[in-house]
């Protein structure tokens, strides 16, 4: 029998961390070795399985990375992720970064860690979202040939608790559009008498409603017709299962920076 992957979850008491723990417990490939939270978390010392709603696992939530797991999945906050990346760099622990809202400087710190240990960083862990990104890139390359031009708008919806806007996934979609079509102006919402829409613009619109786990619609507006590529999450399990797939992939890799396109072979 193959030895299970010794998994640690950073941000274990959060909504996503709980689902990662719950799904990992259903997968014999994994054994939960450790669960981490902020030193200020009221959940410290509590059992990670109980917090995740699946019963006791005898894995208390800790703020100290005192073990050496095979891989860590991170669903936390940007500042915490940066500190974790430095620890993983020093200890050569593979790291799946699923935290969003990272600044360019924070991403650079995480990327630097990838020189010493395998790191996978992606704005979304969802299989469907990453496939949609491939479709958006393909559509952009084809549609940019239209002489009449194409207007691109990105609409995203998330739950009321999400702290960053637009979502990291929406910004990634915008980056893909810009690279495939050439637009260099990124506009976030519109108000007032703004005049005619520029050709080189990508518009972003962020909705925060209820408990929506995530929706993204990329609209390609042409003269006479419209193409929309939409992806909608029904539960957080799509992101959690993607993160676990990323962890399985990462433990077999050499030091380097990877993304979900590597996991999916895109």
C-alpha positions as CSV (number, residue, x, y, z in Angstrom):
1,X,0.0,0.0,0.0
2,X,1.3,3.4,-0.9
3,X,2.2,5.7,2.0
4,X,-0.4,8.5,2.2
5,X,0.7,12.1,1.5
6,X,1.3,13.9,4.8
7,X,-0.8,17.0,4.4
8,X,-0.9,20.3,6.3
9,X,-3.6,23.0,5.8
10,X,-2.8,26.6,6.5
11,X,-5.9,28.6,7.3
12,X,-7.5,25.5,8.6
13,X,-10.4,27.1,10.5
14,X,-11.5,29.2,7.5
15,X,-14.3,28.3,5.1
16,X,-12.0,26.9,2.5
17,X,-9.6,25.3,5.0
18,X,-12.5,23.3,6.5
19,X,-13.5,22.0,3.1
20,X,-10.0,20.9,2.2
21,X,-9.7,19.0,5.5
22,X,-13.1,17.4,5.0
23,X,-12.4,16.3,1.4
24,X,-8.9,15.1,2.3
25,X,-10.3,12.9,4.9
26,X,-12.4,11.1,2.2
27,X,-9.3,10.5,0.1
28,X,-7.0,7.7,1.1
29,X,-4.2,9.4,-0.8
30,X,-3.9,11.9,2.1
31,X,-3.4,11.9,5.8
32,X,-3.9,15.2,7.6
33,X,-0.7,15.8,9.6
34,X,-1.1,19.4,10.8
35,X,-3.5,22.3,10.7
36,X,-2.4,25.9,11.1
37,X,-4.0,29.2,12.0
38,X,-3.1,32.7,13.1
39,X,-1.6,33.1,16.6
40,X,-4.7,35.3,17.3
41,X,-7.2,32.7,16.2
42,X,-9.8,31.6,18.8
43,X,-9.6,28.1,17.3
44,X,-6.1,27.4,18.5
45,X,-5.9,24.0,20.3
46,X,-9.3,22.8,18.9
47,X,-9.4,19.7,16.8
48,X,-9.3,20.4,13.0
49,X,-11.8,17.6,12.2
50,X,-14.3,18.9,14.7
51,X,-14.0,22.5,13.3
52,X,-14.5,21.0,9.8
53,X,-17.6,19.2,10.9
54,X,-16.3,15.7,10.3
55,X,-15.5,14.5,13.8
56,X,-12.3,14.3,15.8
57,X,-9.0,13.7,13.9
58,X,-6.6,14.2,16.8
59,X,-5.0,17.1,14.9
60,X,-5.1,20.2,17.0
61,X,-5.0,23.6,15.3
62,X,-1.6,25.3,15.9
63,X,0.0,28.6,15.0
64,X,3.5,27.0,14.8
65,X,4.8,25.0,11.9
66,X,6.7,22.4,14.0
67,X,6.3,19.4,11.7
68,X,7.6,18.6,8.2
69,X,4.6,17.7,6.0
70,X,4.9,16.5,2.5
71,X,2.9,19.5,1.2
72,X,1.0,22.5,2.6
73,X,-2.2,23.9,1.2
74,X,-2.7,27.5,2.0
75,X,-6.1,29.2,2.1
76,X,-5.4,32.2,4.4
77,X,-4.6,35.9,4.1
78,X,-1.8,37.5,1.9
79,X,0.3,38.6,4.9
80,X,0.2,35.1,6.4
81,X,0.9,33.5,3.0
82,X,4.1,35.5,2.6
83,X,5.4,34.3,6.0
84,X,4.5,30.7,5.2
85,X,6.3,30.9,1.9
86,X,9.5,31.9,3.7
87,X,9.2,28.9,6.0
88,X,8.6,26.5,3.1
89,X,11.6,28.0,1.3
90,X,13.8,27.3,4.3
91,X,12.5,23.8,5.0
92,X,12.0,22.8,1.4
93,X,8.3,22.0,1.9
94,X,6.1,22.0,-1.3
95,X,3.4,24.7,-1.1
96,X,0.1,25.2,-2.8
97,X,-0.9,28.8,-2.6
98,X,-4.7,29.2,-3.0
99,X,-4.9,32.6,-1.2
100,X,-6.1,35.5,-3.3
101,X,-5.7,39.2,-3.1
102,X,-1.9,39.0,-3.2
103,X,0.0,42.1,-4.2
104,X,2.8,42.1,-6.9
105,X,5.4,42.3,-4.1
106,X,3.8,39.4,-2.2
107,X,3.7,37.3,-5.3
108,X,7.4,38.0,-5.9
109,X,8.3,36.7,-2.4
110,X,6.3,33.5,-3.1
111,X,7.9,33.1,-6.5
112,X,11.3,33.5,-4.9
113,X,10.6,30.6,-2.6
114,X,10.0,28.5,-5.8
115,X,13.7,28.6,-6.5
116,X,14.2,26.2,-3.5
117,X,11.0,24.2,-3.3
118,X,8.0,23.4,-5.5
119,X,5.3,26.1,-5.3
120,X,2.0,26.2,-7.1
121,X,0.2,29.5,-7.2
122,X,-3.1,30.1,-8.9
123,X,-5.9,32.7,-8.6
124,X,-8.4,29.8,-8.6
125,X,-8.1,26.1,-7.9
126,X,-11.3,25.3,-9.8
127,X,-11.0,22.9,-12.8
128,X,-13.8,24.7,-14.6
129,X,-12.3,28.2,-14.0
130,X,-8.9,27.1,-15.4
131,X,-10.5,25.5,-18.4
132,X,-12.5,28.7,-18.9
133,X,-9.2,30.7,-18.9
134,X,-8.0,28.5,-21.8
135,X,-11.2,29.2,-23.7
136,X,-11.0,32.9,-23.1
137,X,-7.4,33.0,-24.4
138,X,-8.5,31.1,-27.5
139,X,-11.5,33.4,-28.0
140,X,-9.3,36.5,-27.6
141,X,-6.8,35.4,-30.2
142,X,-9.5,34.7,-32.8
143,X,-11.8,37.7,-32.1
144,X,-9.0,40.3,-32.1
145,X,-8.9,39.9,-35.9
146,X,-12.3,41.5,-36.3
147,X,-11.9,44.9,-38.0
148,X,-14.9,46.3,-36.1
149,X,-13.3,45.6,-32.7
150,X,-14.4,43.8,-29.6
151,X,-15.5,45.2,-26.3
152,X,-14.6,43.0,-23.3
153,X,-16.3,43.2,-19.9
154,X,-15.6,41.0,-16.9
155,X,-18.4,40.5,-14.3
156,X,-17.8,38.6,-11.1
157,X,-19.9,37.7,-8.1
158,X,-18.8,36.6,-4.7
159,X,-20.1,36.3,-1.2
160,X,-20.5,39.3,1.1
161,X,-17.4,38.3,3.2
162,X,-14.9,38.5,0.4
163,X,-12.4,41.3,1.2
164,X,-10.7,41.9,-2.2
165,X,-12.3,43.3,-5.4
166,X,-12.2,42.5,-8.2
167,X,-11.4,38.9,-7.4
168,X,-8.0,37.5,-8.2
169,X,-9.6,35.3,-10.8
170,X,-11.3,38.2,-12.5
171,X,-7.9,40.0,-12.7
172,X,-6.4,36.9,-14.2
173,X,-9.1,36.7,-16.8
174,X,-8.3,40.4,-17.6
175,X,-4.6,39.6,-17.9
176,X,-5.4,36.8,-20.3
177,X,-7.6,39.1,-22.4
178,X,-4.9,41.7,-22.5
179,X,-2.2,39.3,-23.5
180,X,-4.3,37.7,-26.3
181,X,-6.0,40.9,-27.6
182,X,-3.8,43.8,-26.7
183,X,-6.0,46.0,-24.5
184,X,-4.0,48.0,-22.0
185,X,-6.6,50.0,-20.0
186,X,-8.2,48.3,-17.1
187,X,-11.3,50.1,-15.7
188,X,-13.1,49.2,-12.5
189,X,-16.8,50.2,-12.8
190,X,-18.2,53.3,-14.4
191,X,-20.0,56.3,-13.3
192,X,-21.1,59.7,-14.7
193,X,-20.8,61.0,-18.3
194,X,-17.7,59.1,-19.4
195,X,-18.1,59.3,-23.1
196,X,-17.7,56.7,-25.8
197,X,-16.1,53.4,-24.8
198,X,-12.4,53.2,-25.8
199,X,-11.3,50.3,-27.9
200,X,-8.4,49.4,-25.6
201,X,-10.4,49.0,-22.5
202,X,-11.3,46.0,-20.3
203,X,-14.1,46.7,-17.8
204,X,-14.4,45.0,-14.5
205,X,-17.6,44.8,-12.3
206,X,-17.6,43.2,-8.9
207,X,-20.8,42.1,-7.1
208,X,-20.9,41.1,-3.5
209,X,-24.0,39.2,-2.6
210,X,-25.1,36.7,0.0
211,X,-23.1,33.5,0.1
212,X,-22.2,33.3,-3.6
213,X,-19.1,31.1,-3.8
214,X,-18.0,32.6,-7.1
215,X,-19.2,33.4,-10.6
216,X,-17.3,34.9,-13.5
217,X,-18.6,36.0,-16.9
218,X,-16.4,37.3,-19.7
219,X,-18.4,39.2,-22.3
220,X,-17.0,39.7,-25.8
221,X,-19.3,42.4,-27.4
222,X,-19.2,42.7,-31.1
223,X,-21.3,44.5,-33.7
224,X,-24.3,42.3,-34.2
225,X,-23.5,39.5,-31.8
226,X,-22.1,38.7,-28.3
227,X,-20.1,35.8,-26.9
228,X,-20.1,35.1,-23.2
229,X,-17.9,32.6,-21.4
230,X,-19.3,32.0,-17.9
231,X,-18.3,29.7,-15.1
232,X,-20.3,29.4,-11.8
233,X,-19.3,27.6,-8.6
234,X,-22.1,25.9,-6.7
235,X,-20.0,25.0,-3.7
236,X,-16.5,25.5,-2.3
237,X,-15.8,21.9,-2.9
238,X,-14.7,22.7,-6.4
239,X,-11.9,24.8,-5.1
240,X,-11.0,22.4,-2.3
241,X,-10.8,19.4,-4.7
242,X,-8.7,21.4,-7.1
243,X,-6.3,22.3,-4.3
244,X,-6.0,18.6,-3.3
245,X,-5.3,17.7,-7.0
246,X,-2.6,20.4,-7.0
247,X,-1.0,19.0,-3.9
248,X,-0.9,15.5,-5.4
249,X,0.8,17.0,-8.4
250,X,3.3,19.1,-6.5
251,X,4.8,16.4,-4.3
252,X,6.2,14.7,-7.4
253,X,7.8,17.9,-8.8
254,X,11.2,19.6,-8.5
255,X,11.6,23.1,-7.2
256,X,9.9,25.6,-9.4
257,X,6.8,27.7,-9.8
258,X,3.7,25.9,-11.1
259,X,0.1,26.7,-11.8
260,X,-3.2,24.8,-12.3
261,X,-2.5,24.7,-16.1
262,X,0.4,22.4,-15.2
263,X,-1.9,20.2,-13.1
264,X,-4.6,20.0,-15.9
265,X,-2.1,19.7,-18.7
266,X,-3.3,22.8,-20.5
